[in-house]
Amino acid sequence: MRKKLNKALSFLIGAATLVSIGFGTAGQKVEAAEGKAAAYKEVIEFEDANNFEQNGQNYIDSSMFHGYSGSGYVYLVSGWSEVSFNIPQSGDYKIMVVTNADSYKENWWYLDETQSGALLTSGNQWEPYTVTSYLSAGWHKFGVSAEWGYTALDYCVIESASGGSIVPEGRSMYVKDGRLYDADGDDFIMRGVNVAHAWYTDKTWTSINAIADRGANCVRVVLADGSQWGKTSRQEVENIIAWCEERGLICILEVHDHTGFDEASRLQNAVNYWIALRDLVNAHKDYVIVNIANEWLGTWGMSSHWASTYESAIKTLRNEGIQNVLMIDTSGYGQETSTCIDNCQRVLNADPMKNTMFSFHLYSVAGKDAQTVRNGIDAMLSKGVAFCIGEFGNWQNGADVDEYTIMQYCTEKGIGYAAWSWKGNSGIDTPLDMAVDWEGSSLSDWGNYVFYADQIGICATSALAYP
């Protein structure tokens, strides 16, 4: 929410040593500097693996076919040949095998102990055959089992799937195929409330408990990095996370200081704040989503600036080892939906983990009527990315917001939402208070609607991530 008056309105693991950007030649596994993130890719020569059935018919050759990589290839007459590889992070992977034969051949490929499909080799040319599969972290093997046999196996490539997600190490929320999942692998749909911690630090514990009592499954919490308001300390963040976990609430943490600012340096300030909290947020990946900065980039018509600056921010956060799901607000104080619609896939591709989601804030522009609301949501759904409504109200600056359609269409389409806000608004935004008191002993009309609207409110649609 825009601030009013003086109150608020590669793969990746830090400890693993894996794979640098830039891939090298066949037979080479390229590694990144320790603690840096990057996409995973490994190239294994079949002749180097030298692992085939010792039946007297299979052998390593270099004379029958030319144009192979490495020092040769395995010539599989009967039986099997396979390569082994160690996946550092669970996720989606492409596996490609390059084969040749003197004529058309049909064989079988298998993954671990499971025969998974036919390997068709046209003959008289080296050609790739690619499959995509979800792989858990750890050792796996890919192999070819002879049906017709008499096939040359040159090399195998295992790499992070383009557009696929990489599940962070350990228990973690993650994004996959345009949806948000909890650490148990279940679809998680946000039904939450925004909490103004940075301006009312002594009311946060009370607010979180009251919101949980009413049936929400998440809170989005306002923090400050010191650029505009008093810096939220590490101890405060640790407390907020603990309070949320105690009540089973997913915790979306956002830095609010850069609301409406256009300078890239302001977003970098938020990035630096998260880097300083890296070990804390990583330790709670199953509960914490990092909403990098609230409504950064207020000016409309600067979509390329939004995209390129967030691309840089994401790469920095991943390179510094942050593994949490990242959330990004669109431009125009969160209401310029076209920026996100046009650039979300570009920004997502900057994340080697593909573990980023997006957020609209629906007020009197992007949420003004049913058609506008539906058009924005439908356009994002067509992009195949994960997104939510990170803020919305029932009016803004004297103009109406179609809160019914926001909540109804999110319910119909399985989209998360978090209403603005529990309490603490001032001036013209005071009606956006959902609670009459911090304890939530009674709610405003707005609060009652968000929680109890028939079939679309929080109470009717909320499910805890870890019941």
N, C-alpha and C positions, 0 to 999 in steps of 0.2 A: 504494500500500500504506500502511496505517496505520503510523505511526512507532512503534518500540519502543525503550525505554531511550534511549540517547544516539545511536543510529544509526537509519538509515531503514528501517524497514520503510516613390454613387451613380453609379451606377457610381463609381467608386472611385478612380481613379488620383490619386496625390498631386500630380502635376504638371499634370493636365488641368483645364480649367475647364468643368465641365459640370453642368448641370441641378440645380436645387434642388428640395427636396420642396415640393409644391404646384405645380399645373400651369398656371395661366393659361388664356387663351382661345385659340380656334382662330387659327392664323396666328402663334402666339407660341412662341418657343423660350426656356424659362426656364433660367437658369444659376445654378450654385452659386458660393459664394465659393471662390477658388482654394485648392487643396489639400484641399478637403472632398469626402467621398464622398456620392453620392446615386444614386437610380434615374434612369434616362434616360427622358425623354419629350419628343417633338417633335411639334408640330401644324403642318401645312403646308396652306395654302389653295391649291387648284388655280389660282384666278385670280391669286394672287400669284406662283406659279411661272411662270404664263403660258408654258407649254411644251407646245405641241400641234402636230400636223401642219398646216402652212400650205397647205391645199388649197382654201381659199376657202369651206369649209363649216363648219368649227369656229370657235367664237368665245366670248368671255366675255359672259355674260348675267346679268340680274337681274330679268327681267320675266315669264318663263314660269312659274316656281315661286316660292313664298314660303316663309319660315321657314328660309332658308339662313343659314350663318354668314359672317362677313367681308363683303366688298363685292359678292359674287356667286358665280358658279360657271362652270366650263367646260362648254359644251354641245358634246358630242362626237357628230357626225353620222357621220363615217367617219375612218379612219386611227387616230391614237393621241393620248394625252395622258399626261404623266408628271410626277412630282416627284422631286427628288434630296435625299439626306440623308447626313450624315456620322456613322457609328457610331464612338464613341470606344473601345469595348471589345467584343471578340468575345463572343457569347453568344446566348441565345434571346430573340427579340423578337416582339411582337404588332404586326401592321400592319393598320390598319382604314381602309377607305375608305367614305365616305358618299355615296350616289347617289340619284337620283330619275329618273322618266320619266313620260310620259303614259299608259303601259300597260306590261305585262310585257315586259322586254327581256333578251336574253342577249348578253353580251360576254365578252371574255377579259381576265384580269389577268396581268401578268408582273412578275417580279422580276429586275432586271438584264437579261440578255439571254435569259432563259428564260421561255417561256410556261408558267404554273404552274396554271391552273385557270379554271373558268367563273365569271363575275360575273353573278349573277342579280338583277335589279331588279324588284320587284313592281309598281311604278308608283303614282303619285299620293301618295307619301309619301317623306320622307327616311328612309333606313334604312342601318344600318351593315353592312358585310361584313368579317369578321375572319379573318386567317390568322396562324399562328405559324411562324416560320422561324429557323433558326440563321444568324446573320450574322457575318462576320468584321469586324474593325475597318477603318474606311475608308469611302469613298464608295460609295453604292448608289443605285439608282433603282427606284421602284415606278410602274407605269403601267397604263393600260387601253387595250386595242386593240379597235376596233369589229368586231363580228360583225353584230349588228343595228343598232348605233349608236343615235342619237337618245336619248342618255342624259346627264343632268346629273351632273357630278362636283363635289362641294362641297369636301371637305377630306380629308386623310389624317393619321392618327395613328400614330406609331412609338414604341413604349415597351418597356421591359424586360418580358419575359413574367412574369406572376404565377406564382410558384413555380418559374420557370426559373432557371438559373444564368447568371452573367456570368463569362466566363473572364478572369482578370486579364491586364493588359498584359504582353507579353513571355512568356518561357517560364515556365510555372507549373503546379503541380499544381492540380486543381480538382475540385469536386463537381458532378455532373450526374445528374439522374434517380435519385437515391438511391445512386449509386456514386461511388467515388473514382478519379480518373484521374491518370496522370502527365503530364508536360509534352509528351509525344509523342501524347497522346490515347488511351493504352492503359489498360485497366482495371488498377488496382493493388490487390493483395490483400496486406495486411501479414502477414509472418511474421517476428516479431522478438522481441527480448529487452530488458528494462528494465536500465538501467545507473545505478548510484548515484553519479553524479559529485559532487554537492554534499558528500558525506561522505568521498569517497575521490578527491580531485581528481588525485592523482598516478597513479591506476590507470586513468584513462579511456581513454587512447590504447591501452594494452595490452588493455583489455576490448573496445574497438571492433574492433580487429584480430582478436582471437581469435573474436569472434562472427561476423565476416565470413568468417573461415576455415572456420567450421562450416557456412556456407551460408545465414545469415539475409539478409533483404533490407531490414531496418530496425532501428533501435534507438530506444527511448524513454528520454530522458536526464533525470535529476533535476537541476534547477537550484534556486537559492535567490535570493530578492530582498532578503535581509537582514532580513526580519521575524522570522525564527526562527533561521536559520543564516547563516553568513557569505555575503555576497552574491557570486553568480557574476559575475565581471567580464565586460565586453564582450570582452576579449581571450580569455578562456576560451571564451566562446560561439563566437567566430570560429574558434578552434582546433577545437572539437568539430565544427562544420559542415565545416571543411576535411578533417578526418579521415574523416568520414562520406562526403563526396563522393569522396575518394580511393579508398575501398573500394566505392563504388556503393550505399551504404546511405541510404535515406530516413531523415531525422532528425526525430523527434518530440520537441520540447522542451517540458518542463513545469516550472512553478514549484510546489515542494512545501511551501512554508512554511505554507500555509493549509489543510492537511489537517485535516478535521473541524471547522473553525471555521464559525460561522454568520453572522457579521457581514458586511454588505455592504462595509464599509470594508476588510475583509481581501481580498476579491476585487478591490477597486479598487487595492490595493497591487500585485497581480499585473499588472493592466492598465497601471499606470504603468511597471512594469518593461519590459513589451513596447513601450510607446510610446518609451521611451528607446532601444530597440534597433531601431526601425522601419526605418531604412535598411539595417541589416545583414540582418534576416530577409527584407525585401522583395527584396534583391539575390539571395537564394537561394530564391525561391519554388518552384523546380523540385525542391528537396530538403527544404525545411523546412516542417513542420506545427507550428503554435503551439497546444499544449494549454494553454489559458489558466491553469488552476490544478488541481493534483491534489486530487481528492476534497473540494473545497470544499462545505460544508454537510453536517455529520455527522449532525445531528438528523433523525430520520424525521418524516414528516407535515407538511413545510413546502414542498410542491411549488410553491405559488404564489410563495413567496419565492425559490425557486430560479429559476423562470422569469423573474420580473420583474427580478431582479438580473442574470441573464445577458443578458436583452434589453438592459439598459442598458450592460453591459460590451461587447457586440458592437457596438452603435451607436457607442460611444466609440472603439473600436479602428478601425472603418471610417472614422469621421469624421477620425481622425488619420492616415489613409492606409495602414494595414496591409492588405495584399492577400492574405496567405497563407491557405491553408486553416486554419480554426480548428477545434479539437477541444474538446468539453465533456464532462466527467465527470458522471454522474448523482449524485444526492444519497445520503445514508446511507453515507458512505465508498465511494461508487461502486457500492453494491449495492442501492439502492432503485430497482429498475428501473421501477416504476410511475410515478415522477416523470417520467422521460424519455419513457416511452411516451405518457403523457397530455399532455405539454407540448412535445415535440420540434418539432412543426410550428409552434407559436406562437413558439418561440425561433428557429427557422430563418427565419421571416418577418421577424424583426428585422434580419436581415443583408441589406442591399441587393444583395449579391453572390450570395446563396444559396450561399455557399461555406463552410458550416459542417457538421461531422459530430459524432457523439456516441459516447460510450464507456461501456461497462459494465465493472466490475471484479468478476470472478466468483470468489468465495471460498466460505466455509461457509454463506452465506445465499443469494445469488443463484445459486451454483453447486453447491448441496448434492446435487442428484440430476438424473437425466436429464430428467424432466418439467419441472422448474423451469428448467433451461438451455434446453430447446427452446421452452418457452412464452415466455420472455423474448426470444429471438432471433426467433421467429415474429411476436411482437407488434410488434417494431421493423421487421421487414420489411414488415409490413402498412401501416406509416406512410409508406413510400416515402422514407425519409431514409437518408443514409449513416451507418453506424456500425461500430464494431469492438469487440473485447474488448481494452481497453488494459492490463489486468493480469489474471492468473489464477495460481493455484497448484494444488498437489495436496492441500493441507490448510491449515487456518488455526485457530490457537488450540485445537489438539487435536481439531478436527472435520474430517470428511472433505470433500473436494471431488471432484466427478466430472470429473476432467481428461480422461478418455477422451471423454465426450460433448461437452465443450467443443470439443476439437480435431476430433473426427469431424464434429460438426454444422456447425462453421465451414467445414470442408473441403467438406461437401456443399452448403452454401448460399453459398459464395464470400465468407465474412466474414473479415476480418483479425483476427489475434491477436498479442499480445506477452506473453510469460511473465515473471513476477516470480521471481527476478531473477538476474543473472549471479553476483554475489558481494557479500558485505558485510552480510548479515543477521546479527542477533544474538539472544541469548536464545531464546525459544520459536520464533522465526522462522528460526533457523539452518538447519533442513532445507530452506528454500526457496532456498538457494544452489544454482545450477545447475552451477557450476564448483568443483572442489576447490582450484584455484589461479587467480590472476588471468590467467595465460597460457592457461588452458584446456587444459593438457596432459592432464588427465583430468577427466571430468565426474562429478557425483553421479548417483544413480539418477534423480532428478528431471530433471536436465539431459539425460541420455541419452534419457529418454522424450520430452521436448519435441523434441529434434532428430531422433531416429531411430525413433519409433513408426511402425510399418508403415502406409503409405498416408496418414497424417494428420500426421506430424511435419514439422518445418521442412524437412528435407532432401528429403522427398518432394513438398513442395507449394510451396516458395519459388521465386519468379522475380524477378530484379532489375528495377527500373524501367527502367534504361538499360543493357542488357547490352552 
